[in-house]
């Protein structure tokens, strides 16, 4: 029997059941037909975050703000890591300005703060800026 996993679509945030061994192929959403593994960073609100949080893919979450210089500096590194790890994790961005309750829920005290979430639970946290390679090592080691 083929092992299955639930993946939330980066575009419409609907959940899709796919075979684990098929995630390296061009899997598409059954609802909107977008690629499930685009390697793009997904900007989410609280409802969309819950859809991804309850799926099976590990999440790398960047809590950020538009006025934060280090957050702006971190963004291209976060985007590069998302492309490089597209089949291993989904990379989400949550604005602390638009979703302050999520930042409070996760006790985010400084930004940028990056969380690794697996099976709905935080398993690692890193405050500050990382390069793309540092982020990939951190997320890979923590998974």
C-alpha positions in Angstrom: 0.0 0.0 0.0 1.3 3.5 -0.9 1.8 5.9 2.0 -0.4 9.0 1.6 0.0 12.5 2.9 -2.2 15.6 3.1 -0.8 18.8 1.5 -2.5 22.2 1.6 -2.5 24.0 -1.7 -0.3 27.1 -1.8 -2.9 28.9 -3.9 -6.4 28.0 -2.7 -5.3 26.4 0.7 -7.6 23.4 0.1 -6.2 20.0 1.3 -5.1 17.4 -1.1 -4.2 13.7 -0.5 -1.2 12.6 -2.5 1.1 9.6 -2.5 4.3 10.4 -0.6 6.4 8.9 -3.4 4.6 11.2 -6.0 5.5 14.5 -4.3 8.6 15.0 -6.6 6.4 14.9 -9.6 4.2 17.8 -10.8 1.4 17.2 -8.3 -1.5 19.7 -8.7 -4.4 20.7 -6.5 -7.6 18.9 -7.2 -9.5 22.1 -6.6 -7.7 24.9 -8.5 -5.1 22.9 -10.5 -2.1 24.9 -9.1 1.2 23.2 -8.4 1.3 21.8 -4.9 5.1 22.1 -4.8 5.9 25.4 -6.5 8.7 26.3 -4.1 7.1 29.7 -3.6 6.7 31.4 -0.2 3.1 31.4 0.8 1.8 34.6 2.5 -1.1 33.5 4.8 -3.7 34.8 7.2 -4.9 33.0 10.3 -7.5 30.8 8.5 -5.1 29.8 5.7 -2.4 29.1 8.3 -4.7 26.7 10.1 -5.3 24.8 6.8 -1.5 24.3 6.4 -0.9 23.7 10.1 -3.3 20.7 10.1 -1.8 19.1 6.9 1.2 16.7 6.9 3.9 18.9 5.3 6.3 20.4 7.8 6.0 24.2 7.9 8.8 26.8 8.0 7.1 30.0 9.2 8.6 33.5 9.0 7.0 36.0 11.4 7.8 39.5 10.0 6.7 43.1 9.6 6.9 45.5 6.7 8.7 48.2 8.8 11.4 45.7 9.9 14.8 46.2 8.1 16.2 42.8 9.1 12.9 41.2 7.9 13.4 42.8 4.5 17.0 41.6 4.5 15.9 38.0 5.3 13.2 37.7 2.7 15.4 36.8 -0.3 17.1 34.1 1.8 13.8 32.7 2.9 12.6 32.6 -0.7 15.7 30.8 -1.9 15.4 28.2 0.9 11.8 27.7 -0.1 12.8 26.9 -3.7 15.5 24.6 -2.5 13.3 22.7 -0.1 10.1 22.7 -2.1 9.4 18.9 -1.5 10.5 18.9 2.1 8.5 21.7 3.6 6.1 24.6 2.9 7.5 28.1 3.6 4.9 30.5 5.1 5.1 34.2 5.9 2.9 35.7 8.6 2.7 39.5 9.0 2.8 40.4 12.7 1.0 43.6 11.7 -2.0 41.9 10.0 -2.1 38.8 12.3 -0.9 39.9 15.7 -2.9 37.2 17.5 -0.9 34.5 15.7 2.4 36.2 16.8 1.0 36.3 20.4 -0.2 32.7 20.2 3.4 31.6 19.3 5.0 34.1 21.8 7.0 35.8 19.1 9.0 38.5 20.9 11.3 39.7 18.1 11.2 39.7 14.4 12.1 38.0 12.2 11.4 34.8 14.0 11.3 31.5 12.2 9.4 28.5 13.4 9.5 24.9 12.3 6.1 23.3 12.8 5.5 19.6 12.3 2.2 17.8 12.9 0.8 21.1 14.1 3.4 21.5 16.9 6.4 23.9 17.1 9.6 21.8 17.1 12.2 24.5 16.6 12.5 28.3 16.7 15.2 30.8 15.6 15.2 34.5 16.0 17.1 36.7 13.6 18.3 36.6 10.1 19.8 33.4 8.5 21.3 32.9 5.1 19.5 30.5 2.8 22.0 27.7 3.5 21.9 28.3 7.2 18.1 28.2 7.1 18.1 24.9 5.1 20.6 23.3 7.6 18.5 24.5 10.5 15.2 23.2 9.0 16.8 19.9 7.9 18.6 19.3 11.3 15.4 20.2 13.2 13.1 18.0 11.2 
